[in-house]
């Protein structure tokens, strides 16, 4: 099995595990203005360490929305993916298997092969 297929299998349970791992009992409100802008309370911004202009991620979950800092989300995702990779997989092998998987998906969805694209 290619390293990217192993990663794909990990992603099947990623969202559920993410929600369970980050769940807390704290409930805070986010206000939405008429033009769709979101305002986080000072308490929530401080708790998340988000400054003005900072980025957050809203994960659409089955029963609601999970809010995380962008950095926290990326760190969690990379840690989880790293745990599932075999120890003997090199970066080059991972990149190549991802390329092969991507080329297959592009052909499946659009009928385009790599040799059909001018570089």
Secondary structure, DSSP 8 states (H G I E B T S, - for coil): --HHHHHHHHHHHHHHHHHHHH--S----EEE-TTS-EEE-HHHHHHHT--TT--EEEEEETTEEEEEEHHHHHHHHHHHHHHHS-TT--HHHHHHHHHHHHHHHHHHHH---GGGS--
